[in-house]
């Protein structure tokens, strides 16, 4: 590969990264922002944006993929070395919420352009990790639920989506949402509310 080719590739990668970063900021500012507006904000011509992303939907889909990757990384880091299932769930939800709060408007926007099934498929690896933790908690009696672990994981997932929508609609502040969502997820798994609240307070310190 020649130096010129390498330079062009590096510049293309830098442009793509800048477009994605600016697009996320612009979409969070205005969910209806156009590709032209995103191009101007990124300091590139419209053709450059379309060279990387053939449509607005493709750009949003890429941003959703990156958001899911960030969520999965936050989840794995939060659970590393934690053996207690309840603490594992608490740390996971708190860590994921910090990332999800940044992307919550994007998720709402993505639901217009990416099918719910598409979002669900993207979250599959994160959900599988949650199922393993929930199953261990059910086996050890830390959690009690009439639902099997895979179904309970779906419930937790939908609860977090609901909390993000509540924040988007102004029913809950983003600041209080993380802890509230974590307590709610734990109680849905059968942890007494007082125990869940105390655990969340402890791991939040």
Residue pairs with C-beta under 8 A, 6 or more apart in sequence:
1 9
12 52
15 42
15 44
15 48
15 52
16 52
18 42
18 43
18 44
19 38
19 39
19 42
19 44
19 48
19 49
19 52
19 53
19 59
20 59
20 62
20 63
20 66
22 38
22 41
22 42
23 38
23 42
23 59
23 63
24 63
24 106
25 41
26 33
26 37
26 38
26 41
27 33
27 38
27 60
27 63
27 105
27 106
27 109
28 105
28 106
30 37
31 105
31 108
31 109
34 56
35 46
35 49
35 50
35 56
35 59
36 46
38 49
38 59
39 45
39 46
39 48
39 49
42 49
49 59
52 59
53 59
53 62
56 113
57 113
57 114
60 106
60 109
60 110
60 113
60 114
61 110
61 113
61 114
61 118
63 106
63 110
64 106
64 107
64 110
64 114
64 119
64 122
65 122
67 99
67 103
67 106
67 107
68 122
68 123
68 126
70 99
70 103
71 96
71 99
71 100
71 103
71 123
71 126
72 125
72 126
72 129
74 95
74 96
74 98
74 99
75 92
75 95
75 96
75 126
75 129
75 130
76 129
77 95
78 88
78 91
78 92
78 94
78 95
78 96
79 88
79 91
79 92
79 129
79 133
82 88
82 91
84 142
85 133
85 134
85 136
85 137
85 140
85 142
85 143
86 137
86 142
86 143
86 186
86 189
86 191
86 195
86 196
86 199
87 199
87 203
88 133
89 130
89 133
89 134
89 137
89 182
89 185
89 186
89 189
90 182
90 186
90 196
90 199
90 200
90 203
91 203
92 130
92 133
93 156
93 160
93 178
93 181
93 182
93 185
94 178
94 179
94 182
94 200
94 203
94 204
96 126
96 160
97 160
97 177
97 178
97 181
97 182
98 178
100 107
100 160
100 164
101 164
101 167
101 174
101 177
101 178
104 164
104 167
104 168
104 174
105 168
107 119
107 161
107 164
108 164
108 165
108 168
110 119
111 119
123 157
127 153
127 154
127 157
130 153
130 156
130 157
131 149
131 150
131 153
132 149
134 143
134 149
134 152
134 153
134 156
134 189
135 149
136 142
137 143
137 189
138 144
138 145
138 149
142 191
143 152
143 189
143 190
143 191
144 189
144 190
145 152
145 188
145 189
145 190
147 155
152 188
152 189
155 188
156 185
156 188
156 189
159 181
159 184
159 185
159 188
160 181
160 185
163 172
163 177
163 180
163 181
163 184
164 177
166 172
166 177
167 173
167 174
167 177
172 180
179 200
179 201
179 204
182 196
182 200
183 193
183 196
183 197
183 200
186 195
186 196
186 199
186 200
187 193
187 196
191 199
